[in-house]
Amino acid sequence: MKKTIITVVGKDQVGIIAKVCNYLAANNINILDISQTVMQGYFNMMMLVDTIASEKHHAEIANELAELGNEIGVQIKAQRDEIFNMMHRI
């Protein structure tokens, strides 16, 4: 399993989850866990995904998700699970 953390933040609008999930499905990326909230008009989503079946490397996935975020007006970041955990340790 190759885990990646994906975060999506921005003004709430119709279709954010659908567009991100369509990208993941098209690239054989499995969603393991997902959490999303809308707070005072701002959308925030965090996903744990498995990229083992994807033919793309992490950098390509991260870049394409960032581009998708620019297209739909949100910020999307993808970090490898182990790096995310190291950065957020207390």
PASEBA-1860 file (N, C-alpha, C; in nm, 3 decimals):
! residues 90
1> MKKTIITV> 0.084/-0.118/0.000/0.000/0.000/0.000/0.089/0.124/0.000 ~ 0.056/0.221/-0.085/0.125/0.349/-0.092/0.026/0.458/-0.055 ~ 0.032/0.503/0.070/-0.066/0.598/0.119/-0.024/0.742/0.089 ~ -0.124/0.823/0.057/-0.106/0.966/0.032/-0.218/1.041/0.102 ~ -0.184/1.156/0.159/-0.283/1.244/0.220/-0.313/1.355/0.120 ~ -0.440/1.375/0.090/-0.484/1.482/0.000/-0.568/1.580/0.081 ~ -0.534/1.709/0.072/-0.614/1.812/0.137/-0.669/1.906/0.031 ~ -0.794/1.947/0.052/-0.862/2.038/-0.040/-0.924/2.149/0.045
9> VGKDQVGI> -0.889/2.275/0.013/-0.939/2.389/0.089/-0.977/2.500/-0.007 ~ -1.091/2.565/0.018/-1.132/2.680/-0.063/-1.276/2.715/-0.041 ~ -1.324/2.815/-0.114/-1.464/2.855/-0.105/-1.551/2.740/-0.151 ~ -1.659/2.716/-0.077/-1.748/2.605/-0.111/-1.821/2.633/-0.242 ~ -1.836/2.527/-0.321/-1.910/2.534/-0.446/-1.953/2.393/-0.485 ~ -2.047/2.385/-0.574/-2.099/2.256/-0.620/-1.991/2.182/-0.700 ~ -1.972/2.053/-0.672/-1.890/1.967/-0.755/-1.746/1.945/-0.712 ~ -1.702/2.003/-0.602/-1.562/1.986/-0.560/-1.531/1.838/-0.538
17> IAKVCNYL> -1.611/1.772/-0.455/-1.586/1.631/-0.424/-1.594/1.547/-0.550 ~ -1.692/1.572/-0.634/-1.710/1.495/-0.757/-1.587/1.506/-0.847 ~ -1.535/1.627/-0.865/-1.421/1.645/-0.954/-1.295/1.578/-0.900 ~ -1.272/1.589/-0.771/-1.156/1.525/-0.711/-1.170/1.373/-0.720 ~ -1.287/1.322/-0.685/-1.310/1.177/-0.690/-1.303/1.122/-0.832 ~ -1.352/1.197/-0.930/-1.341/1.153/-1.070/-1.195/1.141/-1.111 ~ -1.111/1.238/-1.070/-0.968/1.229/-1.100/-0.908/1.103/-1.036 ~ -0.940/1.080/-0.910/-0.885/0.964/-0.839/-0.928/0.833/-0.907
25> AANNINIL> -1.054/0.822/-0.940/-1.105/0.700/-1.005/-1.039/0.678/-1.141 ~ -1.022/0.785/-1.217/-0.961/0.774/-1.350/-0.815/0.729/-1.343 ~ -0.753/0.748/-1.227/-0.612/0.713/-1.210/-0.591/0.594/-1.116 ~ -0.696/0.516/-1.094/-0.688/0.394/-1.011/-0.637/0.422/-0.871 ~ -0.682/0.532/-0.813/-0.643/0.569/-0.677/-0.762/0.542/-0.586 ~ -0.742/0.458/-0.486/-0.849/0.414/-0.397/-0.858/0.504/-0.274 ~ -0.979/0.549/-0.242/-1.002/0.630/-0.122/-1.015/0.535/-0.003 ~ -0.929/0.553/0.097/-0.932/0.471/0.217/-1.014/0.536/0.327
33> DISQTVMQ> -1.006/0.669/0.337/-1.080/0.744/0.439/-1.099/0.886/0.388 ~ -1.209/0.947/0.428/-1.240/1.083/0.383/-1.316/1.157/0.492 ~ -1.281/1.285/0.507/-1.351/1.372/0.600/-1.365/1.508/0.534 ~ -1.484/1.567/0.543/-1.503/1.698/0.483/-1.599/1.780/0.568 ~ -1.574/1.909/0.571/-1.661/2.002/0.642/-1.674/2.130/0.560 ~ -1.781/2.201/0.587/-1.799/2.334/0.532/-1.820/2.425/0.653 ~ -1.734/2.527/0.666/-1.742/2.618/0.778/-1.752/2.761/0.726 ~ -1.864/2.825/0.749/-1.889/2.962/0.707/-1.852/2.985/0.560
41> GYFNMMML> -1.894/2.891/0.476/-1.874/2.904/0.333/-1.742/2.854/0.280 ~ -1.656/2.801/0.368/-1.527/2.747/0.325/-1.528/2.595/0.334 ~ -1.486/2.532/0.227/-1.482/2.387/0.213/-1.346/2.336/0.258 ~ -1.345/2.228/0.336/-1.220/2.167/0.382/-1.238/2.015/0.376 ~ -1.151/1.948/0.301/-1.159/1.802/0.290/-1.020/1.742/0.306 ~ -1.015/1.630/0.376/-0.892/1.555/0.391/-0.921/1.411/0.352 ~ -0.834/1.355/0.269/-0.853/1.218/0.222/-0.725/1.138/0.246 ~ -0.740/1.014/0.281/-0.630/0.918/0.284/-0.656/0.824/0.167
49> VDTIASEK> -0.561/0.818/0.075/-0.578/0.736/-0.046/-0.463/0.639/-0.062 ~ -0.488/0.535/-0.141/-0.386/0.436/-0.175/-0.356/0.449/-0.324 ~ -0.231/0.479/-0.359/-0.193/0.502/-0.498/-0.120/0.382/-0.560 ~ -0.118/0.269/-0.493/-0.040/0.153/-0.539/-0.082/0.108/-0.680 ~ -0.210/0.119/-0.716/-0.257/0.070/-0.846/-0.243/0.173/-0.957 ~ -0.207/0.296/-0.921/-0.192/0.401/-1.021/-0.060/0.384/-1.097 ~ -0.064/0.414/-1.225/0.057/0.406/-1.307/0.141/0.533/-1.295 ~ 0.087/0.635/-1.229/0.157/0.763/-1.216/0.239/0.768/-1.088
57> HHAEIANE> 0.350/0.842/-1.095/0.433/0.865/-0.977/0.369/0.972/-0.890 ~ 0.410/0.976/-0.764/0.353/1.072/-0.668/0.361/1.216/-0.719 ~ 0.476/1.257/-0.770/0.493/1.396/-0.815/0.394/1.432/-0.925 ~ 0.369/1.340/-1.016/0.275/1.366/-1.124/0.132/1.379/-1.069 ~ 0.096/1.292/-0.976/-0.037/1.299/-0.915/-0.053/1.432/-0.840 ~ 0.048/1.469/-0.761/0.043/1.594/-0.685/0.030/1.714/-0.777 ~ 0.105/1.716/-0.885/0.099/1.829/-0.980/-0.036/1.836/-1.049 ~ -0.088/1.722/-1.091/-0.218/1.722/-1.159/-0.331/1.761/-1.065
65> LAELGNEI> -0.324/1.719/-0.939/-0.425/1.761/-0.842/-0.416/1.911/-0.815 ~ -0.295/1.964/-0.807/-0.278/2.109/-0.787/-0.338/2.185/-0.906 ~ -0.315/2.135/-1.027/-0.373/2.197/-1.147/-0.526/2.190/-1.144 ~ -0.579/2.076/-1.104/-0.723/2.061/-1.091/-0.777/2.164/-0.991 ~ -0.709/2.179/-0.881/-0.749/2.278/-0.781/-0.754/2.418/-0.839 ~ -0.653/2.455/-0.918/-0.651/2.586/-0.983/-0.770/2.603/-1.076 ~ -0.805/2.497/-1.148/-0.918/2.503/-1.241/-1.051/2.524/-1.170 ~ -1.067/2.464/-1.052/-1.196/2.473/-0.983/-1.195/2.574/-0.869
73> GVQIKAQR> -1.084/2.644/-0.849/-1.079/2.752/-0.751/-1.057/2.711/-0.607 ~ -0.989/2.598/-0.586/-0.952/2.554/-0.451/-0.804/2.517/-0.450 ~ -0.750/2.498/-0.331/-0.611/2.455/-0.319/-0.610/2.305/-0.285 ~ -0.541/2.228/-0.368/-0.530/2.083/-0.344/-0.383/2.049/-0.326 ~ -0.353/1.982/-0.215/-0.216/1.936/-0.189/-0.218/1.785/-0.166 ~ -0.115/1.719/-0.216/-0.099/1.575/-0.194/0.038/1.551/-0.134 ~ 0.041/1.483/-0.021/0.168/1.452/0.046/0.171/1.303/0.077 ~ 0.288/1.246/0.062/0.304/1.106/0.103/0.273/1.094/0.252
81> DEIFNMMH> 0.211/0.986/0.289/0.168/0.962/0.427/0.283/0.977/0.526 ~ 0.397/0.919/0.496/0.508/0.922/0.591/0.563/1.064/0.609 ~ 0.564/1.143/0.504/0.610/1.282/0.514/0.509/1.365/0.591 ~ 0.381/1.348/0.561/0.276/1.419/0.633/0.285/1.390/0.782 ~ 0.301/1.264/0.819/0.310/1.227/0.960/0.432/1.287/1.028 ~ 0.545/1.290/0.960/0.664/1.349/1.018/0.648/1.500/1.039 ~ 0.583/1.566/0.946/0.564/1.710/0.954/0.465/1.749/1.064 ~ 0.372/1.660/1.097/0.266/1.693/1.191/0.280/1.620/1.325
89> RI> 0.399/1.572/1.353/0.425/1.508/1.483/0.439/1.614/1.590 ~ 0.395/1.579/1.707/0.412/1.672/1.822/0.501/1.606/1.923
END
